[in-house]
Amino acid sequence: MDRAKKVVNEKNERILLEMTKQPGNDTCADCGAKGPRWASHNLGVFLCIRCGGLHRKMGTHISKVKSISLDSWTPEQIENMRRWGNLKANAKWNPHPEFHPVPVNASDRYILLIQV
């Protein structure tokens, strides 16, 4: 990776990490785990590693998952994360969380997501 690209990636990582300090973004959008380090850039949500894996299993036609620190981000992807964030995205995509309780394990969560 050339120097300029590395600088951009480091800057984007700092921006995303700052976003994860904002209320709502400091926990996984799906299960509430603290310190999310993954994100679905098309849905605009921050995720824990487990929920990020489940989003990947749904397919990229539904959720496009990236690591905050391991992947490269485009300005458009960063902007979409700014535009949405966990609180706003969950208000749109999951307006009635009482009907979608957090499952006990990952396989239960995956089954529930498919049923929705």
C-alpha positions as CSV (number, residue, x, y, z in Angstrom):
1,M,0.0,0.0,0.0
2,D,1.4,3.4,-0.9
3,R,1.9,6.1,1.7
4,A,-1.0,8.3,0.6
5,K,-3.4,5.5,0.8
6,K,-2.2,4.5,4.2
7,V,-2.7,8.0,5.5
8,V,-6.2,8.1,4.1
9,N,-7.0,4.7,5.7
10,E,-5.7,5.8,9.1
11,K,-7.7,9.1,8.9
12,N,-10.9,7.1,8.0
13,E,-10.3,4.7,10.9
14,R,-10.0,7.7,13.3
15,I,-13.2,9.1,12.0
16,L,-15.1,5.8,12.4
17,L,-13.6,5.2,15.9
18,E,-14.8,8.7,16.9
19,M,-18.3,7.9,15.6
20,T,-18.3,4.8,17.8
21,K,-18.0,7.1,20.8
22,Q,-21.3,8.7,20.0
23,P,-24.4,7.6,22.0
24,G,-26.0,4.7,20.3
25,N,-22.9,3.9,18.2
26,D,-21.0,2.8,21.2
27,T,-22.8,-0.5,21.3
28,C,-23.7,-3.0,18.6
29,A,-26.9,-2.0,16.7
30,D,-28.2,-5.5,16.9
31,C,-27.3,-7.1,20.3
32,G,-26.1,-4.1,22.3
33,A,-22.5,-5.4,22.9
34,K,-20.1,-2.7,23.9
35,G,-17.3,-1.5,21.6
36,P,-18.4,-2.4,18.0
37,R,-15.5,-2.7,15.6
38,W,-17.5,-3.7,12.5
39,A,-20.1,-1.8,10.4
40,S,-22.6,-2.3,7.7
41,H,-21.9,0.7,5.5
42,N,-25.0,0.5,3.4
43,L,-27.3,0.2,6.5
44,G,-25.3,2.7,8.5
45,V,-24.9,0.6,11.6
46,F,-22.0,-0.3,13.9
47,L,-21.8,-4.0,14.8
48,C,-19.9,-6.4,17.1
49,I,-17.9,-9.2,15.4
50,R,-20.6,-11.8,15.9
51,C,-23.4,-9.6,14.5
52,G,-21.1,-8.5,11.7
53,G,-20.7,-12.2,10.8
54,L,-24.4,-12.7,10.8
55,H,-24.9,-9.7,8.5
56,R,-22.3,-11.1,6.1
57,K,-24.3,-14.4,6.0
58,M,-27.4,-12.6,4.9
59,G,-25.5,-11.5,1.8
60,T,-24.1,-8.3,0.3
61,H,-27.5,-7.6,-1.4
62,I,-28.8,-6.9,2.2
63,S,-25.8,-5.8,4.3
64,K,-22.3,-4.8,3.3
65,V,-20.0,-5.3,6.3
66,K,-16.5,-3.9,6.8
67,S,-14.0,-3.8,9.6
68,I,-13.5,-0.3,11.0
69,S,-9.8,-0.9,11.2
70,L,-8.9,-3.7,8.8
71,D,-10.7,-2.5,5.6
72,S,-10.4,0.5,3.3
73,W,-13.4,2.9,3.3
74,T,-14.5,5.3,0.6
75,P,-15.7,8.8,1.4
76,E,-19.2,7.8,0.4
77,Q,-19.2,4.9,2.8
78,I,-18.0,7.1,5.7
79,E,-20.6,9.7,4.8
80,N,-23.4,7.1,4.9
81,M,-22.2,6.1,8.4
82,R,-22.4,9.7,9.5
83,R,-25.8,10.2,7.9
84,W,-27.3,7.1,9.7
85,G,-25.7,5.8,12.8
86,N,-27.3,3.1,15.1
87,L,-30.1,5.2,16.6
88,K,-31.4,6.5,13.3
89,A,-30.9,3.3,11.4
90,N,-32.7,1.2,14.1
91,A,-35.6,3.6,14.2
92,K,-36.0,2.9,10.5
93,W,-35.1,-0.7,10.1
94,N,-36.2,-2.0,13.5
95,P,-38.9,0.4,14.8
96,H,-40.4,-2.2,17.2
97,P,-37.5,-3.9,18.9
98,E,-39.9,-5.5,21.4
99,F,-41.0,-7.9,18.7
100,H,-37.3,-8.9,18.0
101,P,-35.8,-9.9,21.3
102,V,-32.0,-10.5,21.3
103,P,-31.5,-14.3,20.9
104,V,-29.2,-16.3,23.2
105,N,-26.8,-17.5,20.6
106,A,-25.7,-16.7,17.1
107,S,-27.6,-19.5,15.3
108,D,-30.8,-18.3,17.0
109,R,-30.1,-14.8,15.9
110,Y,-29.6,-15.9,12.3
111,I,-32.8,-17.8,12.3
112,L,-34.7,-14.8,13.6
113,L,-33.2,-12.5,11.0
114,I,-34.3,-14.9,8.2
115,Q,-37.8,-15.0,9.6
116,V,-38.2,-11.2,9.6
